[in-house]
Amino acid sequence: MKFFSRSKSRKKIIQLLYAWQISERNFLEIKDEFLFSNNNNDIDINYFVSSCIEIVKNIKIIDNKISLYVPEGISRINPVENSILRLAVFEFFFKNSIPYKVTINESIELAKVFGAKNSYKLINKILDKMKNFEKIKNLKFSK
């Protein structure tokens, strides 16, 4: 059940990050509205809230990490794919208990659901490059 609720939590996180990115409103207001207006019985609410807050708190670090693997620049990535990458990078570098394979697979599935036709290929390419480089660089991903 935990995996199932985490998967649904990731979907909600992507939706919230997307709403925040396109609206440019205060994140905490959007989060509170989102929690109030959505049925959240089937998500891991602690994971959802803590992840959202930590992503926003570390957004510059996360975006800098993404930009290292996107030669055309992070501004060229559409908001949906950007939200997926932000969550994935957060899980890679801030949630060490989540295996990188889980993060990559979940990100690909999110891209298939929310992204453009072939965005899952871009997500996979970027995250795989990131994982391989970081693994070589510091052997962090030995999971």
C-alpha positions, 0 to 999 in steps of 0.5 A, a space after each residue: 500500500 505504501 508504494 501505491 500511495 507514494 505513486 499517487 503522491 508523486 502525481 499530486 506533487 507534479 500537479 502542485 509544482 506545475 500549478 505553482 510554476 505557471 501561476 507564479 503565486 505563493 507556494 504555501 497558498 497554492 499548497 493549502 488550496 490544493 490540500 483543501 480542494 482535493 481528495 487526498 485519502 489515497 496519498 502518503 500525505 506526509 511524503 506529499 507535504 514534506 516533499 513539496 516544502 523541501 522542493 520549493 526550499 531547495 529549488 535553486 539547487 534542484 534547478 541548477 542540477 537539472 541545468 547541468 544535464 539539459 544543454 539547451 537550458 532549463 527554460 526550454 523544458 515545458 512546465 510539466 517535464 520541469 515539474 517531473 524533473 524537479 521531483 526526480 532530482 529531489 528524490 535523487 539528492 534529498 531522499 536517499 532512501 528511495 532507489 534511483 530505479 524507482 525514481 526513474 520508473 516513476 518519473 517515466 510513468 508520470 511523463 506518460 500520463 502528464 507529458 507530451 507524446 514523447 516526453 518520457 524519452 527526454 525524462 529517461 535520457 536526462 535522469 539516466 545521464 544524471 544517475 550515471 554521472 553521479 554514480 561515477 562521481 561519488 558512488 552515491 547511487 549504490 542502491 
